[in-house]
Structure formats: structure tokens, C-alpha cells
Amino acid sequence: MEINREKLMELMNQYCNGNYNRFGRELNIDPSHLYRFLKTGVGGGKKLAGAVIRFCKSKNLDYEQYFIFD
């Protein structure tokens, strides 16, 4: 299982107007960590995955659409 970067970028654009700092605060993740992951794919570990799941649950979204399952 890994985070779908493109879908996560769409989520950030939809809820935070593409603002990395604001989306990082919403996820409780360092914005630089979020930026690095979205731009390069580096750093998408379990902390970020858990934050995405919590965010989706708080907004009544299906979190599974933001992950790629092997």
C-alpha cells in the first residue's frame, strides 16, 4: 500500500487551494515533508498515511481512493 500522490495533490487543491502550509497543518504534518513527498515521492511513510486517513474520516471521504493497493 502506498499513497497516491496525484490524488493527494487533488485533495490539497480542493480543500486548501493548493497551499502546502495550510494542508500540512490540516494533516498535522510538517509542510516541508508534505512538499517533498508530493514533488519527489520521498517520505510517504506511515505517519503521512495515518494523517491522510484521519483527514478523510473527518471530512467523510473514502480514504481508500488516496492509496494504491498492490
C-alpha positions in Angstrom: 0.0 0.0 0.0 1.3 3.4 -0.9 -0.2 6.9 -1.0 -1.4 8.1 -4.5 0.5 11.4 -4.9 -1.7 12.7 -7.7 -4.9 12.1 -5.7 -3.4 13.6 -2.6 -2.4 16.7 -4.6 -6.1 16.9 -5.8 -7.2 16.7 -2.2 -4.9 19.5 -1.2 -6.1 21.7 -4.1 -9.7 21.0 -3.3 -9.6 21.7 0.5 -6.6 24.1 0.8 -6.4 25.8 -2.6 -3.0 24.2 -3.3 -1.4 25.7 -0.1 1.2 23.3 1.2 1.4 25.1 4.6 -2.3 25.0 5.2 -2.7 21.4 4.1 0.3 20.4 6.3 -1.4 22.0 9.3 -4.7 20.2 8.4 -2.8 16.9 8.3 -0.6 17.8 11.3 2.4 17.1 9.1 5.5 19.3 8.6 4.7 21.3 5.3 8.2 20.7 4.0 7.8 16.9 4.5 4.5 17.1 2.6 6.0 19.2 -0.2 8.9 16.8 -0.6 6.6 13.8 -0.8 4.2 15.4 -3.3 7.1 16.6 -5.5 9.5 13.7 -5.3 7.7 10.7 -3.7 10.2 10.7 -0.8 8.9 10.4 2.8 5.4 9.0 2.3 5.5 6.8 5.4 3.0 5.6 8.0 2.8 9.0 9.7 1.6 10.6 6.5 -0.6 7.7 5.6 -2.3 7.9 9.1 -2.7 11.6 8.7 -4.4 11.2 5.3 -6.8 8.6 6.8 -7.7 10.8 9.7 -8.3 13.8 7.5 -10.5 11.8 5.2 -12.5 10.4 8.0 -13.0 13.9 9.5 -14.4 15.1 6.1 -16.4 11.9 5.5 -14.3 10.9 2.5 -13.4 7.4 1.3 -9.7 7.3 2.2 -9.1 4.2 0.1 -9.2 6.3 -3.1 -6.0 8.1 -1.9 -4.0 4.9 -1.7 -2.6 2.4 -4.2 -3.1 -1.2 -3.1 -0.9 -3.9 -4.5 
